[in-house]
Amino acid sequence: MLADLEELVLCESFSADHAAVARSAEVVGALGARLLGAEPESIMIDGVTHLRWAFGSPRVLLVGHHDTVWPMGSLRTHPWSVADGIARGPGVLDMKAGLVQMFHALASLPSLEGVGVLVNGDEEVGSPTSRQLIEESARGCAAAFVLEAAADERGALKTARKGTSRYEVVVHGRSAHAGLEPQKGVNAAVEAAHQVLSIAELGASTETVVTFAADGGAGSLPSGVTVTPTLLSAGSSRNTVPALARLSVDVRVPTAVAQDRIDELMHALTARLPGARLEVLGGRQRPPMEPESSAELFTLASRLATELGQEPPRGIAVGGASDGNHTAAAGCPTLDGLGAVGGGAHADTEHVEVAWMVPRARLLAQLVARTRG
C-alpha cells in the first residue's frame, strides 16, 4: 500500500493543470486496473479526466478524487516521505491514501459484482464537470462510500456535511473626481460596505435562529448557517470615486431549506445609495448532506468495526463539502470520511497515519460486502 501511495503522490495533480490531472488519471487508472483486474472507463469533460469502473449493475458506489490543491512543483518543498509511521507529501491525505485504501479494499473481495467506482479530477474546485456524472452514478444505488479523509485523528466518520453556495455581489456606482466633484459620483465602495454589513448579519448569530433582515421578512434559519463576506475589491485609482466594487460571499448551510432561503435573501439585496445598482451572481454549489442520509450506514459501520476488533468510529457533522453532498442529494444513502486518518489537509502539515491504512481498508471492504446485495 505504501508503494502504491508513493506512486500516486509523486504524480502531482493540481486541479487547475488539466495536463497534470490527465497524467494522474493514467497512474490511478493503472493502479486500479492492476488491483481490480479491469481497465477503467476514462471520461474527459471540458478537459478534465475522470475514471469509472462498473462491475455488473452497481448497487454500491465508491467515490474518490485524484486532483489536489497543491500547485505543480510542491514536491520540491513538500517531498514524499515515510518516517515514524507518518506519510507526508502533497495530497497524501486529501485524498491519495484514500484511493489506495479503496483499491486494496476492493481487491480483497472475492467478487466485485455490483460495485461501481468513480474517481473524478475536479473535486477540489467544486466538481463542476463531474457533478452530473456523480449524480447519475449514484442514482439507484443502495449505498455510496466516500473516500475523503476521516474527520479527526481517531478515525471519525463524516455523517453530515453542510451545503455550499457561492455568490459575487457586483456593485455598480458612478465615477467622479474625488477632489473636484465627488458629489457627482456614486461611491461603489461605500455601497459595498453597506452590503458587507447586511450580508454578515445573515450569518452572525450562533443561536438557534437568526432573523431575516435583508428583505424585511419574518422567519428564522437553523443554527449552523454561516454567511461570510470574503474577497472585496473596489475602485480604479486613488483620486476617483469608485464606479465598481465586487464582493465574494461564502455560504454554508445544514439543510436544503436553509440553502433555498439564503438564496432568496441574497437575491433580495437592494442598494442603499441613490444611483447605485447591484448584481448578485452565483448561487447554490453543493447541496447539504443531511444526517438522515448516513444514519443506517453509520450504524452498520459501527457494528462492523466491532466485529473486526476495531474501536467503533464516532460520527461528526462537518462544515466542508465533498462529492458525498452530490450522492446524498441524488437520493443515495451516503457515508463519508472512510479514507485515510491523519491531519493537516491542504496545509504544510498534511500527513497520514500509516497504521490506520489497513484497518480502514478492511472496514471499507466489509461495508461493500454487506451493502451490495
Sine and cosine of phi, psi and omega as CSV:
sin_phi,cos_phi,sin_psi,cos_psi,sin_omega,cos_omega
0.00,0.00,-0.64,0.77,0.02,-1.00
-0.92,0.39,-0.61,0.79,0.04,-1.00
-0.89,0.45,-0.66,0.75,0.03,-1.00
-0.92,0.39,-0.63,0.78,0.03,-1.00
-0.90,0.44,-0.67,0.74,0.04,-1.00
-0.85,0.52,-0.69,0.73,-0.02,-1.00
-0.87,0.49,-0.66,0.75,0.00,-1.00
-0.93,0.36,-0.68,0.73,-0.04,-1.00
-0.91,0.41,-0.61,0.79,-0.02,-1.00
-0.95,0.32,-0.21,0.98,0.09,-1.00
-0.99,-0.17,1.00,-0.06,-0.07,-1.00
-0.90,0.43,0.55,-0.83,-0.14,-0.99
-0.55,-0.84,0.85,0.52,0.03,-1.00
-0.89,0.47,0.77,-0.63,-0.11,-0.99
-0.80,0.61,-0.61,0.79,-0.10,-1.00
-0.97,0.23,-0.22,0.98,-0.02,-1.00
-0.98,-0.22,1.00,-0.08,-0.10,-0.99
-0.91,0.42,-0.51,0.86,0.05,-1.00
-0.92,0.39,-0.65,0.76,0.04,-1.00
-0.91,0.41,-0.63,0.77,0.04,-1.00
-0.90,0.43,-0.61,0.79,0.04,-1.00
-0.90,0.43,-0.66,0.75,0.06,-1.00
-0.89,0.45,-0.66,0.75,0.03,-1.00
-0.88,0.47,-0.66,0.75,0.02,-1.00
-0.86,0.51,-0.60,0.80,0.04,-1.00
-0.90,0.44,-0.67,0.74,-0.01,-1.00
-0.93,0.36,-0.71,0.70,0.01,-1.00
-0.90,0.43,-0.67,0.74,0.01,-1.00
-0.88,0.47,-0.63,0.78,0.03,-1.00
-0.92,0.39,-0.64,0.77,0.05,-1.00
-0.89,0.45,-0.73,0.68,0.01,-1.00
-0.89,0.46,-0.65,0.76,0.01,-1.00
-0.88,0.47,-0.65,0.76,0.00,-1.00
-0.91,0.42,-0.68,0.73,-0.09,-1.00
-1.00,0.08,-0.49,0.87,-0.05,-1.00
-0.99,-0.16,-0.24,0.97,0.02,-1.00
0.97,0.23,0.34,0.94,-0.01,-1.00
-0.48,-0.88,0.63,-0.78,0.07,-1.00
-0.96,0.27,0.56,-0.83,0.03,-1.00
-0.99,0.15,0.31,-0.95,0.25,-0.97
-0.99,0.12,0.84,-0.55,0.02,-1.00
-0.99,-0.10,0.83,-0.55,-0.10,-0.99
-0.85,-0.52,0.89,-0.46,0.04,-1.00
-0.96,-0.28,0.83,-0.56,0.01,-1.00
-0.79,-0.61,0.87,-0.49,-0.01,-1.00
0.78,0.63,0.63,0.78,0.07,-1.00
1.00,0.06,-0.07,1.00,-0.03,-1.00
-0.97,-0.24,0.73,-0.69,-0.10,-0.99
-0.99,-0.16,0.82,-0.57,0.05,-1.00
-0.88,-0.48,0.38,-0.93,-0.02,-1.00
-0.81,-0.58,0.61,-0.79,0.01,-1.00
-0.61,-0.79,0.69,-0.72,0.15,-0.99
-0.87,-0.49,0.61,-0.79,0.09,-1.00
-0.65,-0.76,0.81,-0.58,0.00,-1.00
-0.91,-0.40,0.97,-0.24,-0.11,-0.99
0.93,0.36,-0.58,-0.81,0.07,-1.00
-0.99,-0.15,0.97,-0.24,-0.13,-0.99
-0.87,0.49,0.74,-0.68,0.14,-0.99
-0.94,-0.35,-0.29,0.96,0.04,-1.00
-0.79,-0.61,0.73,-0.69,-0.01,-1.00
-0.89,-0.45,0.78,-0.62,0.11,-0.99
-0.96,-0.27,0.76,-0.65,-0.15,-0.99
-0.85,-0.53,0.75,-0.66,0.08,-1.00
-0.50,-0.86,0.06,-1.00,0.07,-1.00
-0.66,-0.75,0.45,-0.89,-0.03,-1.00
-0.91,-0.42,-0.01,1.00,0.10,-1.00
-1.00,0.10,0.34,-0.94,0.01,-1.00
-0.70,-0.71,0.20,-0.98,0.04,-1.00
-1.00,0.07,-0.06,1.00,-0.16,-0.99
-1.00,0.08,0.86,-0.51,0.03,-1.00
-0.87,0.50,0.43,-0.90,0.02,-1.00
-0.86,0.51,0.65,-0.76,-0.05,-1.00
1.00,-0.08,-0.02,1.00,-0.02,-1.00
-0.91,0.41,-0.37,0.93,0.04,-1.00
-0.88,0.47,-0.43,0.90,0.00,-1.00
-0.92,0.40,-0.58,0.82,-0.02,-1.00
-0.98,-0.18,-0.31,0.95,-0.01,-1.00
-0.73,-0.68,0.94,0.35,-0.11,-0.99
-0.93,0.37,0.43,-0.90,0.13,-0.99
-0.88,0.48,0.70,-0.71,0.07,-1.00
-0.36,-0.93,0.44,-0.90,0.16,-0.99
-0.72,-0.69,0.88,-0.48,0.00,-1.00
-0.49,-0.87,0.70,-0.71,0.03,-1.00
0.80,0.60,0.62,0.78,0.07,-1.00
0.98,0.21,0.20,0.98,-0.03,-1.00
-0.87,-0.50,0.81,-0.58,0.09,-1.00
-0.98,-0.18,0.68,-0.73,-0.03,-1.00
-0.74,-0.67,0.37,-0.93,0.04,-1.00
0.54,-0.84,0.32,-0.95,-0.04,-1.00
-0.88,0.48,0.86,-0.52,0.03,-1.00
0.98,0.21,0.17,0.99,-0.07,-1.00
-0.88,0.48,-0.62,0.78,0.01,-1.00
-1.00,0.02,-0.65,0.76,-0.10,-1.00
-0.88,-0.48,1.00,0.01,-0.11,0.99
-0.62,-0.78,0.71,0.70,-0.10,-0.99
-0.94,0.35,-0.55,0.83,0.08,-1.00
-0.92,0.39,-0.56,0.83,0.06,-1.00
-0.88,0.47,-0.63,0.77,0.05,-1.00
-0.90,0.43,-0.68,0.73,0.02,-1.00
-0.87,0.48,-0.72,0.69,0.02,-1.00
-0.87,0.49,-0.66,0.75,-0.01,-1.00
-0.87,0.49,-0.77,0.64,-0.04,-1.00
-0.89,0.45,-0.66,0.75,0.00,-1.00
-0.94,0.34,-0.56,0.83,0.07,-1.00
-0.88,0.47,-0.73,0.68,-0.01,-1.00
-0.92,0.38,-0.59,0.80,0.01,-1.00
-0.90,0.44,-0.38,0.93,-0.02,-1.00
-0.99,0.16,-0.20,0.98,-0.03,-1.00
-0.99,0.12,0.58,-0.81,0.00,-1.00
-0.93,0.37,-0.40,0.92,0.01,-1.00
-0.53,-0.85,0.54,-0.84,0.05,-1.00
-0.95,-0.33,0.22,0.98,0.02,-1.00
-0.83,0.55,0.75,-0.66,0.02,-1.00
1.00,0.05,0.15,0.99,-0.05,-1.00
-0.94,-0.34,0.68,-0.74,0.14,-0.99
-0.84,-0.54,0.55,-0.84,0.01,-1.00
-0.75,-0.66,0.74,-0.67,0.07,-1.00
-0.76,-0.65,0.85,-0.53,0.03,-1.00
-0.85,-0.53,0.94,-0.35,-0.07,-1.00
-0.99,-0.16,0.20,-0.98,-0.10,-1.00
-0.90,-0.43,0.28,0.96,-0.03,-1.00
-0.60,-0.80,0.43,0.90,-0.02,-1.00
-0.89,0.46,-0.62,0.78,-0.09,-1.00
-0.92,0.38,-0.26,0.97,0.05,-1.00
-0.93,-0.38,0.35,0.94,0.09,-1.00
0.99,-0.12,0.14,0.99,0.04,-1.00
0.83,0.56,0.71,0.70,-0.06,-1.00
-0.91,0.42,-0.56,0.83,-0.02,-1.00
-1.00,-0.07,-0.25,0.97,-0.10,-1.00
-0.95,-0.33,-0.09,1.00,-0.07,-1.00
-0.84,0.54,-0.75,0.66,-0.02,-1.00
-0.88,0.47,-0.62,0.78,0.03,-1.00
-0.89,0.46,-0.67,0.74,0.02,-1.00
-0.89,0.45,-0.75,0.66,-0.03,-1.00
-0.90,0.44,-0.66,0.75,0.03,-1.00
-0.89,0.45,-0.65,0.76,-0.01,-1.00
-0.93,0.36,-0.51,0.86,-0.07,-1.00
-0.99,0.12,-0.49,0.87,-0.07,-1.00
-0.87,0.49,0.76,-0.65,0.02,-1.00
1.00,0.04,-0.14,0.99,0.03,-1.00
-0.99,0.16,0.47,-0.88,0.01,-1.00
-0.99,0.15,-0.35,0.94,-0.03,-1.00
-0.31,-0.95,0.53,-0.85,0.17,-0.99
-0.80,-0.60,0.75,-0.66,0.02,-1.00
-0.90,-0.45,0.83,-0.56,-0.11,-0.99
-0.96,-0.28,0.78,-0.62,-0.14,-0.99
-1.00,-0.04,0.46,0.89,0.17,-0.99
-0.91,0.42,0.33,-0.94,-0.04,-1.00
-0.89,0.45,0.40,-0.91,0.06,-1.00
-0.86,0.51,0.35,-0.94,-0.07,-1.00
-0.97,0.25,-0.33,0.94,0.05,-1.00
-0.43,-0.90,-0.03,-1.00,-0.07,-1.00
-0.99,0.12,0.17,0.99,0.15,-0.99
-0.93,-0.37,0.22,0.98,0.13,-0.99
0.99,0.11,0.35,0.94,-0.01,-1.00
-0.87,0.50,0.60,-0.80,0.05,-1.00
-1.00,-0.02,0.40,-0.92,-0.02,-1.00
-0.99,-0.15,0.96,-0.29,-0.11,-0.99
-0.99,-0.12,-0.18,0.98,0.09,-1.00
-0.41,-0.91,0.55,-0.84,0.06,-1.00
-0.70,-0.71,0.60,-0.80,0.07,-1.00
-0.95,0.32,0.51,-0.86,0.18,-0.98
-0.98,0.19,0.38,-0.93,-0.03,-1.00
-0.83,-0.56,0.58,-0.81,0.16,-0.99
-0.72,-0.69,0.51,-0.86,0.01,-1.00
-0.76,-0.65,0.73,-0.68,0.00,-1.00
-0.76,-0.65,0.45,-0.89,0.23,-0.97
-0.79,-0.61,0.85,-0.52,0.06,-1.00
-0.99,-0.13,0.89,-0.45,0.02,-1.00
-0.98,-0.18,0.85,-0.52,-0.03,-1.00
-0.97,-0.23,0.84,-0.54,0.03,-1.00
-0.97,-0.25,0.85,-0.52,0.08,-1.00
-0.88,-0.47,-0.58,-0.81,0.06,-1.00
-0.56,-0.83,0.75,-0.66,-0.06,-1.00
-0.98,0.20,0.41,-0.91,0.08,-1.00
-0.27,-0.96,0.31,-0.95,0.04,-1.00
-0.93,0.36,0.82,-0.57,-0.09,-1.00
-0.94,0.35,-0.36,0.93,-0.01,-1.00
-0.99,-0.17,-0.63,0.78,-0.11,-0.99
-1.00,0.09,-0.69,0.72,-0.07,-1.00
-0.50,-0.87,0.86,0.51,-0.01,-1.00
-0.87,0.49,-0.44,0.90,-0.03,-1.00
-0.91,0.42,-0.31,0.95,0.03,-1.00
-0.99,0.11,-0.14,0.99,0.00,-1.00
-1.00,-0.08,0.23,-0.97,0.18,-0.98
-0.85,-0.52,0.93,-0.36,-0.21,-0.98
-0.98,0.18,0.97,-0.25,-0.01,-1.00
-0.91,0.41,-0.47,0.88,0.02,-1.00
-0.93,0.37,-0.66,0.75,0.04,-1.00
-0.91,0.42,-0.69,0.72,0.05,-1.00
-0.88,0.48,-0.65,0.76,0.04,-1.00
-0.88,0.48,-0.60,0.80,0.03,-1.00
-0.89,0.45,-0.67,0.74,0.08,-1.00
-0.86,0.51,-0.69,0.73,-0.04,-1.00
-0.93,0.37,-0.60,0.80,0.06,-1.00
-0.84,0.54,-0.72,0.70,-0.02,-1.00
-0.92,0.38,-0.66,0.76,0.02,-1.00
-0.90,0.44,-0.69,0.72,-0.03,-1.00
-0.93,0.37,-0.65,0.76,0.00,-1.00
-0.89,0.46,-0.53,0.85,0.01,-1.00
-0.89,0.45,-0.48,0.88,-0.03,-1.00
-0.90,0.44,-0.50,0.86,-0.03,-1.00
-0.88,-0.47,0.31,0.95,-0.12,-0.99
-0.97,0.23,-0.47,0.88,-0.12,-0.99
-0.99,0.11,0.63,-0.78,0.14,-0.99
-0.95,-0.32,0.18,0.98,0.04,-1.00
-0.98,0.18,-0.14,-0.99,-0.06,-1.00
-0.96,0.29,-0.38,0.92,0.01,-1.00
-0.65,-0.76,0.37,-0.93,0.19,-0.98
-0.79,-0.61,0.60,-0.80,-0.04,-1.00
-1.00,0.02,0.70,-0.71,0.03,-1.00
-0.94,0.34,0.68,-0.73,0.04,-1.00
-0.78,-0.62,-0.47,0.88,-0.16,-0.99
-0.88,0.47,-0.59,0.81,-0.02,-1.00
-0.93,-0.38,0.14,0.99,0.03,-1.00
0.97,0.26,0.09,1.00,-0.04,-1.00
-1.00,0.08,0.28,-0.96,0.05,-1.00
-0.99,-0.14,0.44,-0.90,0.03,-1.00
0.47,-0.88,-0.13,-0.99,-0.02,-1.00
-0.48,-0.88,0.33,-0.94,0.08,-1.00
-0.84,-0.54,0.48,-0.88,0.03,-1.00
-0.93,0.36,0.36,-0.93,0.09,-1.00
-0.89,0.46,0.42,-0.91,-0.01,-1.00
0.99,-0.14,-0.13,0.99,0.08,-1.00
-0.97,0.23,0.78,-0.63,0.10,-1.00
-0.83,-0.56,0.74,-0.67,0.04,-1.00
-0.79,-0.61,0.95,-0.31,-0.21,-0.98
-0.84,-0.55,0.93,-0.37,0.18,-0.98
-0.90,0.44,0.72,-0.70,-0.06,-1.00
-0.85,-0.52,-1.00,-0.01,-0.04,-1.00
-0.97,0.24,0.65,-0.76,0.00,-1.00
-0.61,-0.79,0.75,-0.66,0.05,-1.00
-0.59,-0.81,0.48,-0.88,0.03,-1.00
-0.33,-0.94,0.46,-0.89,0.19,-0.98
1.00,0.03,0.28,-0.96,-0.01,-1.00
-0.82,-0.57,-0.42,0.91,0.06,-1.00
-0.38,-0.92,0.28,-0.96,-0.12,-0.99
-0.95,0.32,-0.34,0.94,-0.05,-1.00
-0.92,-0.39,0.44,0.90,0.01,-1.00
-0.80,-0.60,0.74,-0.67,0.13,-0.99
-0.88,0.48,0.82,-0.57,-0.08,-1.00
-0.89,0.46,0.76,-0.65,0.06,-1.00
-1.00,-0.09,-0.22,0.98,-0.08,-1.00
-0.55,-0.83,0.65,-0.76,0.11,-0.99
-0.62,-0.78,0.48,-0.88,0.02,-1.00
-0.74,-0.67,0.67,-0.75,-0.04,-1.00
-0.72,-0.70,0.83,-0.56,0.07,-1.00
-1.00,-0.10,0.58,-0.82,-0.07,-1.00
-0.73,-0.68,0.78,-0.62,0.05,-1.00
-0.97,-0.24,0.81,-0.59,-0.02,-1.00
-0.85,-0.52,0.72,-0.69,0.09,-1.00
-0.78,-0.62,0.76,-0.65,-0.09,-1.00
-0.68,-0.73,0.59,-0.80,0.00,-1.00
-1.00,0.10,-0.31,0.95,-0.06,-1.00
-0.72,-0.70,0.39,-0.92,0.04,-1.00
-0.92,0.40,-0.57,0.82,0.02,-1.00
-0.88,0.47,-0.69,0.72,0.02,-1.00
-0.91,0.42,-0.60,0.80,0.02,-1.00
-0.90,0.44,-0.67,0.74,0.03,-1.00
-0.90,0.44,-0.66,0.75,-0.05,-1.00
-0.93,0.37,-0.65,0.76,0.04,-1.00
-0.90,0.45,-0.61,0.79,0.02,-1.00
-0.88,0.47,-0.67,0.74,0.05,-1.00
-0.88,0.48,-0.69,0.72,-0.04,-1.00
-0.92,0.39,-0.63,0.78,0.02,-1.00
-0.90,0.44,-0.66,0.75,-0.01,-1.00
-0.98,0.20,-0.14,0.99,0.06,-1.00
-1.00,-0.06,-0.01,1.00,0.01,-1.00
-0.85,0.52,0.64,-0.77,0.02,-1.00
-0.79,-0.62,0.50,-0.87,0.00,-1.00
-0.94,0.35,0.54,-0.84,0.01,-1.00
-0.99,-0.11,-0.55,0.83,-0.08,-1.00
-1.00,0.00,0.70,-0.72,0.08,-1.00
-0.84,0.54,0.76,-0.65,0.01,-1.00
1.00,-0.04,-0.21,0.98,0.04,-1.00
-0.99,0.12,0.45,-0.89,0.00,-1.00
-0.65,-0.76,0.62,-0.79,-0.03,-1.00
-0.92,-0.39,0.59,-0.81,0.25,-0.97
-0.86,-0.51,0.77,-0.64,0.06,-1.00
-0.93,-0.36,0.93,-0.38,-0.04,-1.00
-0.96,-0.27,0.35,-0.94,0.05,-1.00
1.00,0.01,-0.29,-0.96,-0.03,-1.00
0.34,-0.94,-0.53,-0.85,-0.04,-1.00
-0.89,0.45,0.70,-0.71,0.04,-1.00
-0.93,-0.36,-0.87,0.49,0.07,-1.00
-0.82,-0.58,0.72,-0.69,0.05,-1.00
-0.95,0.31,0.38,-0.92,0.04,-1.00
-0.94,0.35,0.52,-0.86,0.19,-0.98
-0.99,-0.15,0.98,-0.20,-0.12,-0.99
-0.99,0.12,0.42,-0.91,-0.13,-0.99
-0.83,0.56,-0.53,0.85,-0.04,-1.00
-0.87,0.49,-0.47,0.88,-0.06,-1.00
-0.94,0.33,-0.36,0.93,-0.08,-1.00
-0.93,-0.37,-0.11,0.99,-0.21,-0.98
-0.84,0.55,-0.79,0.61,-0.07,-1.00
-0.93,0.36,-0.63,0.78,0.00,-1.00
-0.93,0.38,-0.58,0.81,0.04,-1.00
-0.91,0.41,-0.66,0.75,0.05,-1.00
-0.87,0.49,-0.68,0.73,0.03,-1.00
-0.90,0.44,-0.68,0.73,0.00,-1.00
-0.88,0.48,-0.63,0.78,0.02,-1.00
-0.90,0.43,-0.67,0.74,0.00,-1.00
-0.92,0.39,-0.67,0.74,-0.01,-1.00
-0.92,0.39,-0.60,0.80,0.06,-1.00
-0.86,0.50,-0.68,0.73,0.04,-1.00
-0.88,0.47,-0.69,0.73,0.01,-1.00
-0.88,0.47,-0.53,0.85,0.00,-1.00
-1.00,0.09,0.00,1.00,-0.03,-1.00
0.98,0.18,0.30,0.96,0.02,-1.00
-0.99,-0.16,0.39,-0.92,0.10,-0.99
-0.94,0.35,0.78,-0.62,0.01,-1.00
-0.85,0.52,0.73,-0.68,-0.05,-1.00
-0.96,0.29,0.45,-0.89,0.17,-0.98
-0.99,0.14,0.35,-0.94,0.12,-0.99
-0.93,-0.36,0.73,-0.69,-0.08,-1.00
-0.75,-0.66,0.69,-0.73,0.16,-0.99
-1.00,0.04,0.73,-0.68,-0.08,-1.00
-0.82,-0.57,0.36,-0.93,-0.05,-1.00
-0.99,0.11,-0.45,0.89,-0.02,-1.00
-0.96,0.28,0.45,-0.89,0.00,-1.00
-0.97,-0.25,0.30,-0.95,0.06,-1.00
-0.49,-0.87,-0.10,-1.00,0.06,-1.00
-0.94,0.33,-0.21,0.98,0.14,-0.99
-0.88,0.47,-0.48,0.88,0.09,-1.00
-0.87,0.50,-0.64,0.77,-0.04,-1.00
-0.96,0.28,-0.64,0.76,0.01,-1.00
-0.92,0.40,-0.63,0.78,0.03,-1.00
-0.91,0.41,-0.67,0.75,0.00,-1.00
-0.91,0.41,-0.42,0.91,0.05,-1.00
-0.98,0.19,0.03,1.00,0.04,-1.00
1.00,-0.02,0.20,0.98,-0.03,-1.00
-0.99,-0.15,0.83,-0.56,0.10,-0.99
-0.80,0.60,0.72,-0.70,-0.19,-0.98
-0.69,-0.72,0.72,-0.70,0.13,-0.99
-0.82,-0.57,0.78,-0.62,-0.13,-0.99
-0.90,-0.44,0.22,-0.98,0.04,-1.00
0.98,0.18,0.40,0.92,-0.03,-1.00
-1.00,0.04,0.08,1.00,-0.02,-1.00
-0.99,0.12,-0.58,-0.81,-0.13,-0.99
-0.95,0.32,0.35,-0.94,0.08,-1.00
-0.95,-0.32,0.77,-0.64,-0.02,-1.00
0.05,-1.00,-0.64,-0.77,-0.01,-1.00
-0.16,-0.99,0.11,-0.99,0.10,-0.99
0.97,0.25,0.43,0.90,0.00,-1.00
-0.81,0.59,0.70,-0.71,0.01,-1.00
0.94,0.34,0.09,1.00,-0.08,-1.00
-0.85,-0.53,0.18,-0.98,0.01,-1.00
-0.86,0.51,-0.40,0.92,-0.06,-1.00
-1.00,-0.04,0.19,0.98,-0.04,-1.00
-0.83,0.55,0.77,-0.64,-0.05,-1.00
-0.37,-0.93,0.28,-0.96,0.04,-1.00
-0.81,-0.58,0.70,-0.71,0.13,-0.99
-0.99,0.13,0.96,-0.29,-0.14,-0.99
-0.87,0.50,-0.59,0.81,-0.08,-1.00
-0.88,0.48,-0.35,0.93,-0.02,-1.00
-1.00,0.10,-0.26,0.97,-0.20,-0.98
-0.89,0.45,-0.73,0.68,-0.01,-1.00
-0.93,0.37,-0.75,0.67,0.04,-1.00
-0.84,0.54,-0.63,0.78,0.01,-1.00
-0.93,0.38,-0.61,0.79,0.05,-1.00
-0.90,0.43,-0.63,0.78,0.01,-1.00
-0.91,0.41,-0.65,0.76,0.03,-1.00
-0.89,0.45,-0.69,0.72,0.01,-1.00
-0.89,0.46,-0.68,0.73,0.01,-1.00
-0.85,0.52,-0.67,0.74,0.01,-1.00
-0.93,0.36,-0.60,0.80,0.05,-1.00
-0.88,0.48,-0.70,0.71,0.02,-1.00
-0.89,0.45,-0.71,0.71,-0.05,-1.00
-0.88,0.47,-0.59,0.81,-0.07,-1.00
-0.99,0.11,-0.28,0.96,-0.12,-0.99
-0.92,-0.39,-0.18,0.98,-0.10,-0.99
-0.99,0.15,-0.12,0.99,0.08,-1.00
0.99,0.13,0.00,0.00,0.00,0.00
